[in-house]
């Protein structure tokens, strides 16, 4: 016999032991993830209050660590969001799995851990407390110095100071120490900021790095997106575990009223039919449902095919206008076209696909299309080839149909938003190829590509016309001059002909200078050569 | 004779000059008229594709058929060649007026200097040919010459008509290497000729041998060295010697598919110059070396290589090779599959070609 001992561990302990899955697998990835988690918290905090976000990220070196490749850094993230009420600060920042992100609505934070995981990582690697300063814009500013009690999953507050808020400042500042590798993560961090600016053009982003270099992404618009609305879950998206949680919290006396009041798109008629399908009497007390009955209910919901699609109000897309501004601001493209698809759903979760296609400008020409993937407004920077967008771009779209040159300055921006993004792996960097999502992507990308084709053929036509004019401007005067010389006359007046073609004196002069320059370049060797 | 006043004297070259200038002017006037009327100028140009080449029995040469192509400035693609053509015409006019000459390469460089863009010399050469076909005169008549030079030796006194040398006379037997045939010689007047026949020779070594062995005196012959495929000004001179002085012409070239064709082009004209009349010499006689001479004289010979075979196949289909001696000799090539050079006669001694072969061949040809 083998004796097995079980011990209960706290969520904080669990994440301490399994930090790889939360994106803290190595010192460079950990820095990237820390910045990302805190910035996304800040964006959410501003969005809820419909505030144009100002976010400042500052990274300073605090000396070397034992490991040669890593150093100790101080990371400070400041925002102008709605702030956190003082009574919630310790729990919100020093308790793992605490937070408002378990509701049925779209959020940026991918793990429901917010910045806590970052603070936990910092604490593990440096054993230093973190500082959180916050104000909701009222009379007071609260400053906390705290650590996480890993075993108990509880905050340990070392210091709590209250200041008078004379300036009516509102926002949150988080400051902590961590062991990390900036050299190894710098490129990804900058890429992250750049992508974030595309999806959030209403944000002012400032990053000051270890060497004092400033990376500034100014706000491109004052318009802020509509914050997502929390809504009841759609029955199809609820599994046995979630169902149990809902049942245990229910105040309803019967299953019939439980279904009607806890789910969207469920009326009395639907509830009756679902319960009949599950073989559960309508009057059953929700709290007294057996395990078998819960399983039967979830199973019946899956088999019941008549639910109306989920309500998309819990989805918060970037919006065509903001996405266009973000793209224009980042790439200064010659062409941009943005498509927002109407809401659709998979497995009971609503989702919206948005696609932008940009051409020219500051996009570097390449043989492949530059992909900028976003999910719930956050950039996905890893595992590109595992993503459904990659699959659609490489397998489902025949780009040769769209007149795109082999080497082209072309960028494709995709945004999938949903209360639940179907990520492919725990890394949460690649979206799975759900047929419903794939279909929406194909439709949206094809539409943008068709618009690009129209644009490119217009350009081509215009270029041909300009070329034609240039040729006339260049050769007609030569023909006129030579014919005059041959006929022993002054050159004939060709201004009528040129006018008819639309060639003015300026173009003539320009063309003549161009010819001389071309000849100079083609045949003359400069002294430096 | 130097500095002799040539007033009152008319040269044939002057008449040609006048006619060419006239045609150039007409070309200019046509375009000028179109432009002044606010129209896009157009030109009709004889088509120079191989499909438009026909053999003219009367002229005994290949000439262009009736097909014309239109070059119109309404079409943006025609604009550049149209301008190039007019510029070449204008350039030729200035050359003729100034009494200067240019070469094909030279012309290309002048064009660059005047901001006329020719992709390369091939393109400017092509335009010069087009002008030839419009004007109906070879480029030599509008003072543009190729680089390569043939040479001539023998009992002939000529008088230059080119500016600076007008009226000056030269005896072509006064320099044993021969006189280079350039623009000045091609346009010269023939003053006094003691020769009764013209030998046209492909190879430089054999030409020198003929001079050294005194072939010119023995046969009262002018000797002309073509240096391979004969340049057009040499062909023009040969034609003039034949026409103006009535000299019979005998052509000597290597016994290989290329040598045969050198002789053929001299006699029948080339496909490339089908737009120009007066370059071939229909009465000229191909005097050797024939394929049959290889066996007959037991000449040192080499096997035909793949290129030779390919060329031979082409010649077999060429309308110029459907009669004897051409047909007969092509058949002989196929039989022996070997080739020999003019110099091969030297195996019997340096003087063999002049002392033995030449009289035999001439006698043979005159018997026919």
Interface residues (C-beta under 8 A of the other chain):
Chain A: X468 X471 X472 X475 X476 X478 X479 X480 X481 X482 X483 X484 X485 X486 X487 X488 X489 X492 X493 X494 X496 X497 X500 X515 X516 X518 X519 X523
Chain B: X24 X25 X27 X28 X29 X31 X32 X35 X36 X38 X39 X40 X41 X73 X76 X79 X80 X82 X83 X86 X87 X89 X90 X93 X94 X112 X115 X116 X117
